[in-house]
Amino acid sequence: MTAQPAERAPRMREVFRFGFYAWNINLAEDIVQGREPDHIRVDEAGPLFFVRIDEAYAATVDLTKPLILAPFADCGNLVIDGWHRIWKARRDGVETLPAHLLTPEEEYRVRIYGGDKGQGYYR
C-alpha cells in the first residue's frame, strides 16, 4: 500500500485594504516565496495608526516572517503584510525586520482594486 499525501486545508484568502486599494496577500506570499529577504528599520516602516492592531494576536506573531511591501504611487513603499509584526517589534525593542519589496509589476498583479484597477468595494 502506498501512502497518500495528506490534503492541505485551503488557505483563507488574506486581503490588505488601504483606502480605495486592496491587495491579495496570499498571491504576494506566493510571489516572494524562496527569495532572500532584505531588512528594514522598524521605526521607518510607517505609522501604526493606519491599521487596527489586535494586541493579543500581535503578541503571538513570528518576527522572523518577512514583511511584504508594495510600491505605492507618490508615497514610497507601503507595508501590505506585517503590521502586527511591526507592533510587536516596536514593543520588544527590535530594530529591524526581514522584508520583501514587490516590484511595480508584482504589485499590480497582487492588487485587487485601486488606481487604474477601479475603486472596488468591500465584502
C-alpha positions as CSV (number, residue, x, y, z in Angstrom):
1,M,0.0,0.0,0.0
2,T,1.4,3.5,-0.9
3,A,1.0,6.4,1.4
4,Q,-1.1,9.2,0.0
5,P,0.0,12.8,0.6
6,A,-2.1,14.5,3.2
7,E,-4.5,17.0,1.8
8,R,-3.7,20.5,2.8
9,A,-6.5,22.7,4.0
10,P,-7.2,25.6,1.7
11,R,-5.7,28.9,2.8
12,M,-8.2,31.5,3.8
13,R,-7.8,34.5,1.4
14,E,-6.0,37.3,3.1
15,V,-6.5,40.8,1.9
16,F,-5.0,44.1,3.0
17,R,-7.1,47.2,2.4
18,F,-5.9,50.7,2.4
19,G,-8.3,53.4,1.4
20,F,-9.6,52.6,-2.1
21,Y,-6.9,49.9,-2.6
22,A,-6.7,46.2,-1.8
23,W,-4.0,43.6,-2.3
24,N,-4.2,39.8,-2.3
25,I,-1.6,38.8,0.4
26,N,-1.7,35.1,-0.4
27,L,-0.6,35.8,-4.0
28,A,2.1,38.2,-2.7
29,E,3.4,35.5,-0.4
30,D,3.5,33.0,-3.3
31,I,5.4,35.5,-5.4
32,V,8.1,36.2,-2.8
33,Q,8.4,32.6,-1.6
34,G,12.1,31.4,-1.8
35,R,13.5,34.9,-2.1
36,E,16.2,36.1,0.3
37,P,14.6,39.0,2.3
38,D,16.1,42.4,2.8
39,H,15.8,44.1,6.2
40,I,14.0,47.4,7.0
41,R,14.2,49.5,10.1
42,V,11.1,49.1,12.2
43,D,11.0,52.9,13.0
44,E,10.8,53.6,9.3
45,A,8.0,51.1,8.5
46,G,5.2,53.6,8.8
47,P,2.8,54.8,11.4
48,L,0.6,52.2,13.1
49,F,-2.4,54.5,13.2
50,F,-3.0,53.4,9.5
51,V,-4.3,50.0,10.7
52,R,-6.2,48.3,13.6
53,I,-3.9,46.2,15.7
54,D,-5.2,43.3,17.8
55,E,-2.6,43.4,20.5
56,A,-3.4,39.9,21.8
57,Y,-2.8,38.4,18.4
58,A,0.2,40.7,17.7
59,A,1.9,39.4,20.8
60,T,2.0,35.9,19.2
61,V,3.3,36.7,15.7
62,D,6.7,35.4,14.4
63,L,9.1,38.2,13.8
64,T,11.2,36.1,11.5
65,K,8.5,36.0,8.9
66,P,9.3,38.8,6.4
67,L,7.0,41.8,5.9
68,I,5.8,42.4,2.4
69,L,6.0,46.0,1.0
70,A,4.5,47.3,-2.2
71,P,5.5,50.4,-4.1
72,F,2.6,52.9,-3.7
73,A,2.3,55.8,-6.1
74,D,3.8,59.1,-4.8
75,C,4.1,57.6,-1.2
76,G,7.1,55.3,-1.4
77,N,6.7,51.7,-0.1
78,L,3.6,50.6,1.8
79,V,3.6,47.6,4.2
80,I,0.8,45.4,2.9
81,D,1.6,42.5,5.2
82,G,3.2,42.6,8.6
83,W,1.7,45.4,10.7
84,H,1.2,43.2,13.7
85,R,4.9,42.2,13.5
86,I,5.8,45.9,13.4
87,W,3.8,46.5,16.5
88,K,5.4,43.6,18.3
89,A,8.9,44.6,17.2
90,R,8.4,48.1,18.5
91,R,7.1,46.8,21.8
92,D,10.0,44.5,22.2
93,G,12.7,47.0,21.0
94,V,13.6,45.1,17.8
95,E,15.2,47.5,15.4
96,T,15.0,45.7,12.0
97,L,12.7,43.1,10.4
98,P,13.1,41.0,7.3
99,A,11.1,42.3,4.4
100,H,10.3,41.7,0.7
101,L,9.7,44.6,-1.6
102,L,7.4,43.8,-4.6
103,T,8.4,45.2,-8.0
104,P,5.8,47.5,-9.6
105,E,4.7,44.7,-11.9
106,E,4.3,42.3,-8.9
107,E,2.3,44.9,-7.0
108,Y,0.0,45.3,-10.0
109,R,-0.5,41.5,-10.1
110,V,-1.5,41.3,-6.4
111,R,-3.6,44.5,-6.4
112,I,-7.3,43.5,-6.4
113,Y,-8.6,47.1,-6.9
114,G,-7.5,50.6,-6.6
115,G,-5.8,53.1,-9.0
116,D,-6.4,52.1,-12.6
117,K,-8.0,48.8,-11.5
118,G,-11.1,50.7,-10.3
119,Q,-12.4,51.6,-6.9
120,G,-13.6,48.2,-5.9
121,Y,-15.9,47.6,-3.0
122,Y,-15.8,45.9,0.4
123,R,-17.3,42.5,1.0
